[in-house]
Amino acid sequence: MYRFLLTPRWWGINLFVVLAIPFCVFMGTWQLGRFEDRVQSHEQAEKQPDPSTRAAKPLDQLLPVDKVTSGRPAVTTGTYADQFLVPGRKLDDRQGFYVLNMLRTDSGKALPVVRGWLPGSATGARVPAAPEGEVTVTGDLQASENSRSDGVNARGGLPGGQVGMISAATLVNLVPYDVYDAWVTLPEAEAGGTGGAMKPVPAAAPEGSGLDLKAFQNLGYTGEWFVFAGFVLFMWFRLVRREAEALRDIELGLVPEDPAAAPEGPAAPAPEDPASPDRDVAGTPVR
């Protein structure tokens, strides 16, 4: 009864099922592994001491920024140069902006330093000037922002002296010197201008180190892949069962006749031939 599974048509169906199910299982397992990795990273981060409480190290020893060095205090020496404002940044549920200065180091490269946060609009704002001369800066290390970072304005079109993203790729186009692929935020406040004292900007947790929305997306994708694998197997079983039942009905003679072949009513009498011997030339019956 199941010899139809060896026909060319069913060979194609069977091949699709044989390839689709392992692929779905593999993708579901991979997404589950991604979720477990994020959970493990979150648990490890909770067990580790606060990065900002650890001893400061020279900047070059902590680069490049990763999940281990993010938030660690970094120390470097240089001279403040260009200043930019970073609008649209919230702190304590209040809208404001960051004050960002480029610190030119002895290596020739500049380190972006967020000196603090002020409330209000960055347009036309008066901010405290950066210290003059050579300074030693100790700040919490952060990785360059990207379009997915909180508060980033990736649309552009900002007034001069403002940037929407703290990133080496963005800042290198605005200054005539190289920029470190990192930035630091000062843990202590500086004296403020018209907006009051600048507030320190707390360091953010490294991307991918917590149970964020992406972690639960991985878990949701896991369920979707496994459900799709089960759906493929269920549909294959349904098709096989329907084909087998159809063949069995044909063998038992239970298949109904084609309705188009059956007569719709009583057969109509055949028309009489006008040239019959019982009729004259005009077709009138001969009495």
C-alpha positions as CSV (number, residue, x, y, z in Angstrom):
1,M,0.0,0.0,0.0
2,Y,2.9,2.4,0.7
3,R,4.8,1.7,-2.5
4,F,3.7,5.2,-3.6
5,L,6.4,6.6,-1.3
6,L,9.0,5.4,-4.0
7,T,7.4,7.4,-6.8
8,P,9.4,10.5,-8.1
9,R,6.8,12.9,-6.6
10,W,7.2,11.4,-3.2
11,W,10.9,11.3,-3.5
12,G,10.9,15.1,-3.6
13,I,8.6,15.3,-0.6
14,N,10.6,12.9,1.4
15,L,13.9,14.6,0.6
16,F,12.5,17.9,1.7
17,V,11.4,16.4,5.0
18,V,14.7,14.6,5.6
19,L,16.6,17.9,5.1
20,A,14.2,20.3,6.8
21,I,13.8,18.5,10.1
22,P,17.6,18.3,11.0
23,F,18.0,21.9,9.8
24,C,15.2,23.1,12.1
25,V,16.6,21.1,15.0
26,F,20.1,22.5,14.4
27,M,18.9,26.1,14.3
28,G,16.8,25.6,17.4
29,T,19.7,24.2,19.2
30,W,21.9,27.0,18.1
31,Q,19.5,29.7,19.3
32,L,19.1,27.8,22.6
33,G,22.9,27.8,23.0
34,R,22.9,31.6,22.4
35,F,20.3,32.0,25.2
36,E,22.3,29.9,27.6
37,D,25.5,31.8,26.8
38,R,23.7,35.1,27.7
39,V,22.4,33.6,30.9
40,Q,25.8,32.4,31.8
41,S,27.4,35.8,31.1
42,H,24.7,37.4,33.2
43,E,25.4,35.1,36.1
44,Q,29.2,35.6,35.9
45,A,28.7,39.4,35.7
46,E,26.7,39.3,38.9
47,K,29.4,37.3,40.7
48,Q,32.1,39.7,39.7
49,P,32.9,42.8,41.7
50,D,31.8,46.2,40.4
51,P,34.4,47.0,37.7
52,S,34.6,50.6,38.9
53,T,35.8,49.5,42.3
54,R,38.9,47.8,40.9
55,A,42.3,49.5,40.7
56,A,42.9,51.8,37.8
57,K,45.2,50.7,35.0
58,P,46.9,52.5,32.1
59,L,44.5,53.0,29.2
60,D,46.7,50.9,26.7
61,Q,46.6,47.9,29.0
62,L,42.8,47.8,28.9
63,L,42.4,48.0,25.2
64,P,40.6,46.8,23.2
65,V,37.4,47.1,25.3
66,D,35.6,43.8,25.9
67,K,33.2,42.4,28.5
68,V,36.0,42.1,31.0
69,T,37.6,45.5,30.7
70,S,34.3,47.5,30.1
71,G,33.7,49.7,33.1
72,R,37.2,49.3,34.5
73,P,38.9,52.5,35.6
74,A,41.5,53.6,33.0
75,V,44.1,56.3,33.6
76,T,45.8,58.4,31.0
77,T,47.5,61.8,30.7
78,G,47.0,64.5,28.0
79,T,45.6,67.9,27.1
80,Y,42.0,68.7,26.4
81,A,41.3,69.8,22.9
82,D,38.0,69.9,20.9
83,Q,34.7,69.9,22.8
84,F,31.4,68.5,21.6
85,L,27.9,68.2,23.1
86,V,25.9,64.9,22.9
87,P,22.2,65.8,22.9
88,G,19.2,63.6,23.8
89,R,20.7,61.8,26.8
90,K,18.6,61.0,29.8
91,L,19.8,60.8,33.4
92,D,17.5,60.2,36.3
93,D,14.5,60.4,33.9
94,R,15.5,63.9,32.9
95,Q,16.4,65.0,29.4
96,G,19.8,66.6,28.9
97,F,23.1,66.2,27.1
98,Y,26.7,65.0,27.7
99,V,29.7,67.3,27.7
100,L,32.4,65.5,25.7
101,N,36.0,66.6,25.3
102,M,38.8,65.1,23.3
103,L,41.9,64.4,25.4
104,R,45.1,64.5,23.3
105,T,47.6,62.0,24.7
106,D,51.3,61.7,24.2
107,S,50.7,58.9,21.6
108,G,49.1,61.5,19.3
109,K,45.7,59.8,19.6
110,A,42.8,61.4,21.4
111,L,40.5,59.8,24.0
112,P,36.9,60.9,24.2
113,V,36.1,61.9,27.7
114,V,32.5,62.5,29.0
115,R,33.1,65.1,31.7
116,G,29.5,65.1,32.8
117,W,25.8,65.6,32.1
118,L,23.7,68.8,32.1
119,P,19.9,69.1,31.9
120,G,18.1,70.9,29.1
121,S,18.8,71.4,25.4
122,A,22.3,71.3,24.0
123,T,21.5,74.0,21.5
124,G,22.9,77.3,22.7
125,A,23.9,75.8,26.1
126,R,26.8,77.3,28.1
127,V,29.0,74.7,29.6
128,P,32.0,74.9,31.9
129,A,35.4,75.0,30.1
130,A,37.7,72.1,30.3
131,P,40.8,72.3,32.5
132,E,43.8,73.8,30.8
133,G,47.3,72.3,30.5
134,E,48.3,68.7,31.0
135,V,45.9,66.7,33.1
136,T,45.7,63.1,34.3
137,V,42.3,61.6,33.8
138,T,40.9,58.5,35.5
139,G,37.5,57.4,34.1
140,D,35.4,54.3,33.6
141,L,36.2,52.7,30.2
142,Q,33.4,52.2,27.7
143,A,33.3,50.7,24.2
144,S,32.4,52.9,21.2
145,E,28.7,53.3,20.8
146,N,26.7,52.0,17.8
147,S,23.3,52.6,16.3
148,R,21.7,50.2,18.8
149,S,23.1,51.9,21.9
150,D,20.7,53.7,24.2
151,G,20.2,57.4,23.4
152,V,22.1,57.4,20.2
153,N,20.9,59.7,17.4
154,A,22.0,58.0,14.2
155,R,19.9,60.3,11.9
156,G,22.5,63.1,11.8
157,G,21.6,66.6,10.9
158,L,22.8,68.0,14.2
159,P,24.1,71.6,14.7
160,G,27.8,72.2,14.6
161,G,29.6,71.2,17.8
162,Q,27.2,68.4,18.5
163,V,27.4,64.6,17.9
164,G,24.8,61.9,18.2
165,M,27.1,59.0,18.8
166,I,30.3,58.6,20.9
167,S,32.2,56.5,18.4
168,A,35.7,56.7,16.9
169,A,34.2,56.2,13.4
170,T,32.1,59.4,13.9
171,L,34.6,61.6,15.8
172,V,37.6,60.8,13.5
173,N,35.7,62.8,10.7
174,L,35.4,65.8,13.0
175,V,38.9,66.2,14.3
176,P,42.3,66.3,12.6
177,Y,43.9,63.5,14.7
178,D,43.3,59.8,15.4
179,V,40.8,58.7,18.0
180,Y,40.8,55.8,20.4
181,D,38.1,53.2,19.7
182,A,36.9,53.7,23.3
183,W,35.8,56.5,25.6
184,V,35.7,57.1,29.4
185,T,33.2,58.8,31.7
186,L,34.4,60.6,34.8
187,P,33.1,59.2,38.0
188,E,33.2,62.5,39.9
189,A,31.2,65.7,39.1
190,E,32.8,68.9,37.9
191,A,31.7,72.4,38.7
192,G,28.9,73.5,36.4
193,G,27.9,76.6,34.5
194,T,24.5,78.0,33.9
195,G,22.9,74.6,34.2
196,G,24.4,73.9,37.6
197,A,27.0,71.3,38.5
198,M,27.6,68.7,35.9
199,K,26.5,65.2,37.0
200,P,28.8,62.2,36.4
201,V,27.5,59.8,33.8
202,P,27.5,56.2,35.2
203,A,29.2,53.5,33.1
204,A,26.8,51.3,31.2
205,A,27.0,47.5,31.3
206,P,28.8,45.9,28.3
207,E,26.6,44.9,25.5
208,G,25.4,41.3,25.6
209,S,26.3,40.8,29.3
210,G,22.8,40.7,30.7
211,L,19.3,39.2,30.2
212,D,18.1,41.9,27.8
213,L,15.5,41.6,25.1
214,K,17.9,39.9,22.7
215,A,18.3,37.0,25.2
216,F,14.5,36.3,25.2
217,Q,14.4,36.7,21.5
218,N,16.9,33.8,21.2
219,L,14.6,31.8,23.5
220,G,11.6,32.6,21.3
221,Y,13.4,31.7,18.1
222,T,14.3,28.4,19.7
223,G,10.7,27.5,20.2
224,E,9.8,28.6,16.7
225,W,12.4,26.3,15.1
226,F,11.3,23.3,17.1
227,V,7.7,24.0,16.4
228,F,8.4,24.2,12.6
229,A,10.3,20.9,12.8
230,G,7.2,19.3,14.4
231,F,4.9,20.9,11.8
232,V,6.9,19.5,8.9
233,L,6.7,16.0,10.4
234,F,3.0,16.4,11.1
235,M,2.2,17.5,7.5
236,W,4.3,14.7,6.0
237,F,2.3,12.2,8.1
238,R,-1.0,13.8,7.1
239,L,-0.1,13.6,3.4
240,V,1.0,9.9,3.6
241,R,-2.2,9.0,5.5
242,R,-4.4,10.8,2.9
243,E,-2.6,9.1,0.0
244,A,-2.9,5.7,1.6
245,E,-6.6,6.1,2.3
246,A,-7.2,7.2,-1.3
247,L,-5.5,4.1,-2.7
248,R,-7.4,1.8,-0.3
249,D,-10.7,3.3,-1.4
250,I,-9.8,2.7,-5.0
251,E,-8.9,-1.0,-4.3
252,L,-12.2,-1.5,-2.4
253,G,-14.2,0.2,-5.2
254,L,-15.5,2.9,-2.8
255,V,-14.4,5.7,-5.1
256,P,-17.6,7.5,-6.3
257,E,-18.3,7.7,-10.0
258,D,-17.5,10.9,-11.8
259,P,-20.6,13.1,-11.6
260,A,-20.0,14.5,-15.1
261,A,-20.3,11.0,-16.6
262,A,-23.7,10.3,-15.0
263,P,-27.0,11.2,-16.8
264,E,-28.8,14.2,-15.4
265,G,-32.4,12.9,-16.2
266,P,-34.4,10.4,-18.2
267,A,-33.1,9.9,-21.7
268,A,-34.8,11.9,-24.4
269,P,-36.4,10.0,-27.3
270,A,-34.3,10.0,-30.5
271,P,-35.6,12.4,-33.1
272,E,-37.4,10.9,-36.0
273,D,-35.7,10.9,-39.4
274,P,-37.7,13.1,-41.9
275,A,-36.6,10.8,-44.7
276,S,-38.2,7.7,-43.0
277,P,-40.5,5.5,-45.2
278,D,-43.4,6.4,-42.9
279,R,-43.1,10.1,-43.9
280,D,-43.6,11.9,-47.3
281,V,-41.1,14.2,-48.8
282,A,-42.4,17.2,-46.7
283,G,-42.0,15.1,-43.6
284,T,-45.8,14.7,-43.0
285,P,-46.7,11.2,-41.6
286,V,-48.3,8.9,-44.3
287,R,-51.6,7.6,-43.2
